Amino acid sequence: MIKIKIALFSLLVWMSMVEIQAQDRLKMLPIESSIQGIRVFGKPVDNQTRCIHWHSDLDIIAIKFKCCDKYYPCFSCHEEEADHEHQVWPKAEFDQKAILCGVCGNELSIADYMASNNTCPHCQSGFNPGCSKHYHLYFETGDQKIELPPLN
């Protein structure tokens, strides 16, 4: 009887490990995501542009990258999937629609997004105010961070 219980316990442990591994593999697979017919690339986890990197209730925008004209949920999604270097949007092009609200599908110009007070002007959904800390990754800000080579 004890051998049967040990065998059943071992089987249950093995099955739970297989389930966890399957869930981990699913997390790595990008889901097909589109909002109002606009495809979002990268590693989204839902149809409101949240991704494996940023997925709070407020992480509901995708950014169109200047270099490839594709929407990604975040910089990391682009870096992991794209086969090219990213480019930032120059200030002269801040009138371009490059922000996608993941709730209503409204496309905002960069200027409108920056002036939105972290709220979609179309559906009033709140955007993550912390995204402004990463503007330099997407938009010309004058605060471009220069990365120094490592010291040898």
N, CA and C atoms as a LAMMPS dump frame, in Angstrom:
ITEM: TIMESTEP
0
ITEM: NUMBER OF ATOMS
456
ITEM: BOX BOUNDS ff ff ff
-5.0000000000000000e+02 5.0000000000000000e+02
-5.0000000000000000e+02 5.0000000000000000e+02
-5.0000000000000000e+02 5.0000000000000000e+02
ITEM: ATOMS id mol type element x y z
1 1 1 N 0.813 -1.19 0
2 1 2 C 0 0 0
3 1 3 C 0.864 1.266 0
4 2 1 N 1.936 1.243 0.804
5 2 2 C 2.838 2.386 0.866
6 2 3 C 3.499 2.599 -0.491
7 3 1 N 3.864 1.513 -1.184
8 3 2 C 4.483 1.643 -2.504
9 3 3 C 3.524 2.287 -3.497
10 4 1 N 2.256 1.951 -3.395
11 4 2 C 1.256 2.551 -4.289
12 4 3 C 1.121 4.039 -3.996
13 5 1 N 1.079 4.402 -2.706
14 5 2 C 0.977 5.814 -2.331
15 5 3 C 2.204 6.593 -2.805
16 6 1 N 3.37 6.002 -2.674
17 6 2 C 4.594 6.66 -3.144
18 6 3 C 4.552 6.816 -4.657
19 7 1 N 4.098 5.793 -5.349
20 7 2 C 4.003 5.852 -6.815
21 7 3 C 3.001 6.922 -7.238
22 8 1 N 1.848 6.993 -6.565
23 8 2 C 0.842 8.014 -6.896
24 8 3 C 1.375 9.417 -6.61
25 9 1 N 2.043 9.562 -5.474
26 9 2 C 2.625 10.856 -5.13
27 9 3 C 3.664 11.266 -6.183
28 10 1 N 4.513 10.343 -6.582
29 10 2 C 5.529 10.619 -7.6
30 10 3 C 4.878 11.008 -8.914
31 11 1 N 3.796 10.324 -9.269
32 11 2 C 3.074 10.638 -10.501
33 11 3 C 2.484 12.047 -10.43
34 12 1 N 1.893 12.405 -9.294
35 12 2 C 1.318 13.741 -9.133
36 12 3 C 2.388 14.826 -9.215
37 13 1 N 3.532 14.596 -8.593
38 13 2 C 4.634 15.557 -8.656
39 13 3 C 5.1 15.706 -10.1
40 14 1 N 5.267 14.603 -10.797
41 14 2 C 5.706 14.645 -12.194
42 14 3 C 4.696 15.393 -13.057
43 15 1 N 3.393 15.127 -12.854
44 15 2 C 2.354 15.785 -13.652
45 15 3 C 2.339 17.289 -13.391
46 16 1 N 2.535 17.69 -12.135
47 16 2 C 2.545 19.13 -11.852
48 16 3 C 3.767 19.798 -12.468
49 17 1 N 4.904 19.105 -12.499
50 17 2 C 6.105 19.664 -13.142
51 17 3 C 5.884 19.825 -14.639
52 18 1 N 5.241 18.852 -15.262
53 18 2 C 4.947 18.938 -16.693
54 18 3 C 4.014 20.113 -16.954
55 19 1 N 3.007 20.307 -16.108
56 19 2 C 2.067 21.413 -16.253
57 19 3 C 2.779 22.758 -16.121
58 20 1 N 3.656 22.89 -15.148
59 20 2 C 4.409 24.14 -14.952
60 20 3 C 5.297 24.408 -16.162
61 21 1 N 5.958 23.388 -16.675
62 21 2 C 6.814 23.567 -17.851
63 21 3 C 5.981 23.992 -19.051
64 22 1 N 4.794 23.414 -19.214
65 22 2 C 3.923 23.787 -20.333
66 22 3 C 3.484 25.241 -20.193
67 23 1 N 3.151 25.674 -18.974
68 23 2 C 2.758 27.061 -18.758
69 23 3 C 3.915 28.005 -19.058
70 24 1 N 5.126 27.639 -18.674
71 24 2 C 6.293 28.467 -18.96
72 24 3 C 6.513 28.586 -20.461
73 25 1 N 6.343 27.5 -21.199
74 25 2 C 6.501 27.554 -22.654
75 25 3 C 5.445 28.447 -23.283
76 26 1 N 4.212 28.391 -22.769
77 26 2 C 3.154 29.24 -23.292
78 26 3 C 3.462 30.709 -23.069
79 27 1 N 4.061 31.035 -21.925
80 27 2 C 4.416 32.428 -21.64
81 27 3 C 5.425 32.947 -22.656
82 28 1 N 6.243 32.077 -23.195
83 28 2 C 7.273 32.5 -24.136
84 28 3 C 6.73 32.666 -25.555
85 29 1 N 5.581 32.057 -25.833
86 29 2 C 5.015 32.146 -27.171
87 29 3 C 4.181 33.411 -27.298
88 30 1 N 4.428 34.199 -28.317
89 30 2 C 3.595 35.382 -28.495
90 30 3 C 2.2 34.977 -28.941
91 31 1 N 1.196 35.65 -28.418
92 31 2 C -0.143 35.408 -28.913
93 31 3 C -0.39 36.39 -30.043
94 32 1 N -1.26 36.011 -30.926
95 32 2 C -1.654 36.911 -32.015
96 32 3 C -2.528 37.99 -31.393
97 33 1 N -2.129 39.224 -31.505
98 33 2 C -2.878 40.303 -30.891
99 33 3 C -3.146 41.397 -31.906
100 34 1 N -4.379 41.845 -31.933
101 34 2 C -4.707 43.004 -32.758
102 34 3 C -5.824 43.775 -32.073
103 35 1 N -5.785 45.07 -32.267
104 35 2 C -6.785 45.967 -31.7
105 35 3 C -7.373 46.748 -32.865
106 36 1 N -8.668 46.619 -33.042
107 36 2 C -9.36 47.294 -34.145
108 36 3 C -8.661 47.024 -35.488
109 37 1 N -8.196 45.804 -35.676
110 37 2 C -7.552 45.413 -36.929
111 37 3 C -6.092 45.796 -37.037
112 38 1 N -5.53 46.439 -36.026
113 38 2 C -4.117 46.829 -36.044
114 38 3 C -3.328 45.767 -35.299
115 39 1 N -2.384 45.147 -35.981
116 39 2 C -1.613 44.066 -35.375
117 39 3 C -0.578 44.63 -34.4
118 40 1 N -0.442 43.943 -33.261
119 40 2 C 0.562 44.276 -32.263
120 40 3 C 1.543 43.112 -32.216
121 41 1 N 2.797 43.401 -32.484
122 41 2 C 3.844 42.391 -32.527
123 41 3 C 4.478 42.233 -31.15
124 42 1 N 5.454 41.353 -31.035
125 42 2 C 6.154 41.173 -29.777
126 42 3 C 5.614 40.004 -29
127 43 1 N 5.486 40.193 -27.689
128 43 2 C 5.033 39.123 -26.799
129 43 3 C 3.845 39.586 -25.958
130 44 1 N 2.75 39.958 -26.645
131 44 2 C 1.577 40.376 -25.885
132 44 3 C 0.969 39.185 -25.147
133 45 1 N 0.313 39.483 -24.032
134 45 2 C -0.352 38.433 -23.265
135 45 3 C -1.867 38.594 -23.284
136 46 1 N -2.352 39.683 -23.875
137 46 2 C -3.794 39.865 -24.008
138 46 3 C -4.068 40.777 -25.199
139 47 1 N -5.323 41.098 -25.407
140 47 2 C -5.692 41.952 -26.528
141 47 3 C -5.891 43.405 -26.111
142 48 1 N -5.151 43.817 -25.089
143 48 2 C -5.128 45.233 -24.706
144 48 3 C -3.682 45.733 -24.655
145 49 1 N -2.799 45.064 -25.32
146 49 2 C -1.371 45.387 -25.512
147 49 3 C -0.475 45.107 -24.316
148 50 1 N -0.982 44.48 -23.262
149 50 2 C -0.073 44.096 -22.181
150 50 3 C 0.849 43.002 -22.715
151 51 1 N 2.064 42.953 -22.154
152 51 2 C 3.029 41.959 -22.636
153 51 3 C 3.675 41.25 -21.455
154 52 1 N 4.572 40.334 -21.773
155 52 2 C 5.221 39.576 -20.701
156 52 3 C 6.108 40.471 -19.841
157 53 1 N 6.493 41.636 -20.359
158 53 2 C 7.362 42.546 -19.614
159 53 3 C 6.572 43.539 -18.757
160 54 1 N 5.472 44.053 -19.309
161 54 2 C 4.671 45.089 -18.653
162 54 3 C 3.206 44.678 -18.761
163 55 1 N 2.574 44.37 -17.622
164 55 2 C 1.217 43.844 -17.677
165 55 3 C 0.328 44.29 -16.512
166 56 1 N 0.539 45.509 -16.03
167 56 2 C -0.361 46.039 -15.004
168 56 3 C -1.663 46.479 -15.674
169 57 1 N -2.637 46.845 -14.864
170 57 2 C -3.908 47.322 -15.413
171 57 3 C -3.724 48.543 -16.309
172 58 1 N -2.666 49.328 -16.064
173 58 2 C -2.45 50.568 -16.816
174 58 3 C -1.557 50.392 -18.047
175 59 1 N -0.992 49.219 -18.243
176 59 2 C -0.089 48.997 -19.383
177 59 3 C -0.905 48.631 -20.619
178 60 1 N -1.558 49.655 -21.189
179 60 2 C -2.509 49.415 -22.273
180 60 3 C -2.203 50.228 -23.522
181 61 1 N -0.938 50.496 -23.773
182 61 2 C -0.594 51.151 -25.033
183 61 3 C 0.437 50.307 -25.766
184 62 1 N 0.428 50.446 -27.071
185 62 2 C 1.492 49.907 -27.904
186 62 3 C 2.102 51.091 -28.63
187 63 1 N 3.371 50.965 -28.968
188 63 2 C 4.092 52.045 -29.628
189 63 3 C 4.54 51.578 -30.997
190 64 1 N 4.262 52.405 -32.002
191 64 2 C 4.729 52.101 -33.353
192 64 3 C 6.19 52.526 -33.438
193 65 1 N 7.041 51.598 -33.792
194 65 2 C 8.462 51.907 -33.873
195 65 3 C 8.783 52.554 -35.214
196 66 1 N 9.522 53.626 -35.147
197 66 2 C 9.916 54.401 -36.327
198 66 3 C 10.655 53.532 -37.337
199 67 1 N 11.5 52.646 -36.85
200 67 2 C 12.381 51.86 -37.712
201 67 3 C 11.633 50.847 -38.571
202 68 1 N 10.527 50.326 -38.11
203 68 2 C 9.87 49.239 -38.851
204 68 3 C 8.382 49.464 -39.067
205 69 1 N 7.861 50.562 -38.536
206 69 2 C 6.454 50.897 -38.719
207 69 3 C 5.531 49.811 -38.157
208 70 1 N 5.972 49.151 -37.069
209 70 2 C 5.176 48.104 -36.43
210 70 3 C 4.922 48.491 -34.981
211 71 1 N 3.728 48.147 -34.517
212 71 2 C 3.389 48.365 -33.109
213 71 3 C 3.93 47.22 -32.257
214 72 1 N 4.557 47.592 -31.14
215 72 2 C 5.016 46.639 -30.126
216 72 3 C 4.527 47.139 -28.767
217 73 1 N 4.255 46.233 -27.823
218 73 2 C 3.841 46.67 -26.49
219 73 3 C 4.93 47.434 -25.741
220 74 1 N 6.197 47.088 -26.003
221 74 2 C 7.27 47.759 -25.267
222 74 3 C 8.6 47.614 -26.01
223 75 1 N 9.573 48.334 -25.519
224 75 2 C 10.916 48.326 -26.084
225 75 3 C 11.524 46.92 -26.057
226 76 1 N 11.357 46.217 -24.947
227 76 2 C 11.939 44.878 -24.82
228 76 3 C 11.336 43.915 -25.835
229 77 1 N 10.028 44.016 -26.077
230 77 2 C 9.397 43.162 -27.092
231 77 3 C 10.04 43.4 -28.456
232 78 1 N 10.265 44.666 -28.797
233 78 2 C 10.904 44.983 -30.079
234 78 3 C 12.31 44.408 -30.129
235 79 1 N 13.084 44.635 -29.085
236 79 2 C 14.48 44.179 -29.071
237 79 3 C 14.583 42.659 -29.173
238 80 1 N 13.651 41.939 -28.568
239 80 2 C 13.697 40.481 -28.59
240 80 3 C 13.238 39.89 -29.913
241 81 1 N 12.412 40.622 -30.653
242 81 2 C 11.841 40.055 -31.862
243 81 3 C 12.404 40.638 -33.159
244 82 1 N 12.698 41.919 -33.17
245 82 2 C 13.119 42.581 -34.411
246 82 3 C 14.543 42.185 -34.787
247 83 1 N 14.812 42.229 -36.076
248 83 2 C 16.149 41.874 -36.576
249 83 3 C 16.934 43.121 -36.967
250 84 1 N 16.639 44.238 -36.318
251 84 2 C 17.295 45.506 -36.645
252 84 3 C 17.366 46.377 -35.397
253 85 1 N 18.159 47.423 -35.48
254 85 2 C 18.282 48.395 -34.386
255 85 3 C 17.028 49.271 -34.335
256 86 1 N 16.654 49.665 -33.151
257 86 2 C 15.504 50.556 -33.017
258 86 3 C 15.907 51.982 -33.39
259 87 1 N 14.918 52.769 -33.74
260 87 2 C 15.113 54.192 -34.003
261 87 3 C 14.086 54.964 -33.186
262 88 1 N 14.475 56.124 -32.703
263 88 2 C 13.525 56.969 -31.977
264 88 3 C 12.843 57.918 -32.958
265 89 1 N 11.635 58.322 -32.599
266 89 2 C 10.906 59.297 -33.411
267 89 3 C 11.509 60.682 -33.191
268 90 1 N 11.901 61.377 -34.263
269 90 2 C 12.421 62.745 -34.096
270 90 3 C 11.289 63.71 -33.742
271 91 1 N 11.634 64.783 -33.038
272 91 2 C 10.63 65.766 -32.621
273 91 3 C 9.835 66.306 -33.806
274 92 1 N 10.477 66.416 -34.946
275 92 2 C 9.802 66.939 -36.132
276 92 3 C 8.657 66.039 -36.595
277 93 1 N 8.601 64.818 -36.096
278 93 2 C 7.555 63.871 -36.506
279 93 3 C 6.604 63.511 -35.365
280 94 1 N 6.55 64.324 -34.338
281 94 2 C 5.657 64.038 -33.222
282 94 3 C 4.185 64.176 -33.598
283 95 1 N 3.898 64.646 -34.814
284 95 2 C 2.512 64.695 -35.286
285 95 3 C 2.062 63.348 -35.861
286 96 1 N 2.975 62.387 -35.96
287 96 2 C 2.66 61.058 -36.492
288 96 3 C 1.896 60.225 -35.459
289 97 1 N 0.919 59.467 -35.954
290 97 2 C 0.171 58.559 -35.072
291 97 3 C 1.05 57.353 -34.799
292 98 1 N 1.476 57.216 -33.553
293 98 2 C 2.401 56.143 -33.198
294 98 3 C 2.089 55.514 -31.849
295 99 1 N 0.942 55.857 -31.259
296 99 2 C 0.539 55.282 -29.98
297 99 3 C -0.845 54.67 -30.172
298 100 1 N -0.992 53.432 -29.734
299 100 2 C -2.255 52.718 -29.879
300 100 3 C -2.835 52.432 -28.496
301 101 1 N -4.056 52.906 -28.251
302 101 2 C -4.736 52.585 -26.995
303 101 3 C -5.231 51.15 -27.102
304 102 1 N -4.812 50.326 -26.168
305 102 2 C -5.188 48.923 -26.188
306 102 3 C -6.633 48.662 -25.81
307 103 1 N -7.311 49.642 -25.245
308 103 2 C -8.707 49.454 -24.86
309 103 3 C -9.643 49.742 -26.029
310 104 1 N -9.489 50.916 -26.651
311 104 2 C -10.443 51.314 -27.704
312 104 3 C -9.86 51.266 -29.113
313 105 1 N -8.54 51.122 -29.235
314 105 2 C -7.93 51.068 -30.57
315 105 3 C -7.673 52.423 -31.183
316 106 1 N -7.879 53.489 -30.434
317 106 2 C -7.612 54.824 -30.946
318 106 3 C -6.107 55.016 -31.128
319 107 1 N -5.718 55.573 -32.265
320 107 2 C -4.308 55.903 -32.506
321 107 3 C -4.102 57.372 -32.181
322 108 1 N -3.099 57.624 -31.362
323 108 2 C -2.77 58.984 -30.968
324 108 3 C -1.456 59.396 -31.613
325 109 1 N -1.34 60.676 -31.909
326 109 2 C -0.04 61.183 -32.325
327 109 3 C 0.854 61.18 -31.087
328 110 1 N 2.141 61.242 -31.315
329 110 2 C 3.082 61.28 -30.188
330 110 3 C 2.816 62.515 -29.339
331 111 1 N 2.6 63.657 -29.991
332 111 2 C 2.33 64.903 -29.26
333 111 3 C 1.055 64.78 -28.424
334 112 1 N -0.001 64.192 -29.005
335 112 2 C -1.249 64.026 -28.26
336 112 3 C -1.07 63.079 -27.079
337 113 1 N -0.301 62.024 -27.282
338 113 2 C -0.031 61.078 -26.198
339 113 3 C 0.717 61.764 -25.054
340 114 1 N 1.747 62.525 -25.407
341 114 2 C 2.541 63.196 -24.372
342 114 3 C 1.729 64.245 -23.619
343 115 1 N 0.711 64.801 -24.273
344 115 2 C -0.127 65.823 -23.639
345 115 3 C -1.406 65.232 -23.036
346 116 1 N -1.553 63.923 -23.046
347 116 2 C -2.812 63.273 -22.652
348 116 3 C -3.049 63.191 -21.152
349 117 1 N -2.084 63.548 -20.354
350 117 2 C -2.196 63.386 -18.903
351 117 3 C -2.474 61.92 -18.547
352 118 1 N -1.85 61.032 -19.311
353 118 2 C -1.947 59.589 -19.081
354 118 3 C -3.374 59.053 -19.138
355 119 1 N -4.167 59.637 -20.034
356 119 2 C -5.548 59.203 -20.22
357 119 3 C -5.87 59.212 -21.708
358 120 1 N -6.492 58.147 -22.191
359 120 2 C -6.892 58.12 -23.6
360 120 3 C -7.955 59.187 -23.828
361 121 1 N -7.732 60.084 -24.774
362 121 2 C -8.713 61.136 -25.025
363 121 3 C -10.004 60.594 -25.65
364 122 1 N -9.971 59.372 -26.161
365 122 2 C -11.145 58.789 -26.804
366 122 3 C -12.017 58.009 -25.823
367 123 1 N -11.414 57.113 -25.015
368 123 2 C -12.205 56.251 -24.121
369 123 3 C -11.986 56.526 -22.638
370 124 1 N -11.09 57.453 -22.313
371 124 2 C -10.794 57.859 -20.933
372 124 3 C -10.091 56.788 -20.1
373 125 1 N -9.573 55.744 -20.746
374 125 2 C -8.802 54.73 -20.01
375 125 3 C -7.477 55.317 -19.565
376 126 1 N -7.036 54.92 -18.377
377 126 2 C -5.788 55.434 -17.829
378 126 3 C -4.58 54.695 -18.361
379 127 1 N -3.549 55.459 -18.726
380 127 2 C -2.273 54.907 -19.165
381 127 3 C -1.294 54.924 -17.996
382 128 1 N -0.291 54.097 -18.067
383 128 2 C 0.718 54.009 -17.022
384 128 3 C 1.584 55.279 -17.027
385 129 1 N 1.535 56.086 -15.962
386 129 2 C 2.345 57.307 -15.928
387 129 3 C 3.845 57.012 -15.885
388 130 1 N 4.225 55.819 -15.467
389 130 2 C 5.638 55.445 -15.423
390 130 3 C 6.262 55.306 -16.799
391 131 1 N 5.439 55.188 -17.834
392 131 2 C 5.98 55.071 -19.193
393 131 3 C 6.815 56.284 -19.584
394 132 1 N 6.52 57.425 -18.978
395 132 2 C 7.279 58.637 -19.326
396 132 3 C 8.762 58.491 -18.994
397 133 1 N 9.09 57.598 -18.074
398 133 2 C 10.495 57.361 -17.739
399 133 3 C 11.254 56.706 -18.887
400 134 1 N 10.506 56.164 -19.849
401 134 2 C 11.123 55.449 -20.969
402 134 3 C 10.964 56.181 -22.304
403 135 1 N 10.494 57.404 -22.282
404 135 2 C 10.303 58.151 -23.532
405 135 3 C 11.567 58.153 -24.383
406 136 1 N 12.728 58.251 -23.739
407 136 2 C 13.986 58.339 -24.488
408 136 3 C 14.237 57.094 -25.35
409 137 1 N 13.581 55.99 -25.052
410 137 2 C 13.736 54.78 -25.863
411 137 3 C 12.939 54.849 -27.155
412 138 1 N 11.917 55.708 -27.182
413 138 2 C 11.001 55.771 -28.311
414 138 3 C 11.021 57.108 -29.054
415 139 1 N 11.243 58.183 -28.293
416 139 2 C 11.09 59.531 -28.841
417 139 3 C 12.333 60.365 -28.564
418 140 1 N 12.636 61.258 -29.494
419 140 2 C 13.724 62.212 -29.275
420 140 3 C 13.296 63.135 -28.135
421 141 1 N 14.073 63.141 -27.073
422 141 2 C 13.672 63.921 -25.896
423 141 3 C 14.693 64.98 -25.513
424 142 1 N 15.862 64.917 -26.073
425 142 2 C 16.932 65.803 -25.626
426 142 3 C 17.65 65.211 -24.433
427 143 1 N 17.064 64.154 -23.86
428 143 2 C 17.656 63.466 -22.717
429 143 3 C 18.244 62.128 -23.144
430 144 1 N 18.618 62.026 -24.407
431 144 2 C 19.131 60.742 -24.897
432 144 3 C 20.254 60.277 -23.987
433 145 1 N 20.138 59.077 -23.532
434 145 2 C 21.142 58.513 -22.643
435 145 3 C 22.267 57.918 -23.472
436 146 1 N 23.467 58.301 -23.151
437 146 2 C 24.633 57.793 -23.854
438 146 3 C 25.196 56.643 -23.058
439 147 1 N 25.33 55.512 -23.704
440 147 2 C 25.887 54.349 -23.024
441 147 3 C 27.38 54.31 -23.273
442 148 1 N 28.127 54.283 -22.195
443 148 2 C 29.577 54.228 -22.296
444 148 3 C 30.037 52.786 -22.41
445 149 1 N 31.1 52.533 -23.151
446 149 2 C 31.608 51.154 -23.231
447 149 3 C 32.139 50.73 -21.872
448 150 1 N 32.085 49.426 -21.614
449 150 2 C 32.606 48.951 -20.328
450 150 3 C 34.1 49.196 -20.209
451 151 1 N 34.544 49.444 -18.99
452 151 2 C 35.97 49.623 -18.74
453 151 3 C 36.653 48.27 -18.751
454 152 1 N 37.81 48.197 -19.36
455 152 2 C 38.55 46.924 -19.408
456 152 3 C 39.617 46.871 -18.358
